[in-house]
Amino acid sequence: MKPAVLEKLIEMADRNRDLAATRRARAEQARAKASGTLQSLEQYRQGHRDNRRAALGALPGASGLAVHARFGGKLDEAIEAQRAQCLDLERSVDARSEELRKAHARLQALRALEQRRERARRRREDAAEQHAQDDLASGRHPRVRPGR
């Protein structure tokens, strides 16, 4: 693989890692927002239950009890729906985290390849320099290597 191609692959992997990090951050924000909504609903339900006597006193008769019970049931349904959404968002965060981990691993692998190639290039240059120094020290003419 040519160095320019490897550099382009590293740039692409870096962009992909950044996009994966952005997706994970957005998923975490959505999860936090949904969790906050769930907490608010649960607090509201607790307040609704705590104020049951006062509410029943304000609503006369059996119809008041029915309205209060229906509202509590709808509130419970909303809480369950919000819990389900929180679980879905938690799975989404997990999936985005895994996506980010893989993107980061790919980027690290490409950078390691680039570093190995750079070290190999330096070793070749150092070896060529050493051969030239050896030739000069021994009084021989520098070696001409075919194809170079």
Secondary structure, DSSP 8 states (H G I E B T S, - for coil): --HHHHHHHHHHHHHHHHHHHHHHHHHHHHHHHHHHHHHHHHHHHHHHHHTHHHHHHHS-HHHHHHHHHHHHHHHHHHHHHHHHHHHHHHHHHHHHHHHHHHHHHHHHHHHHHHHHHHHHHHHHHHHHHHHHHHHHHHT------TT-
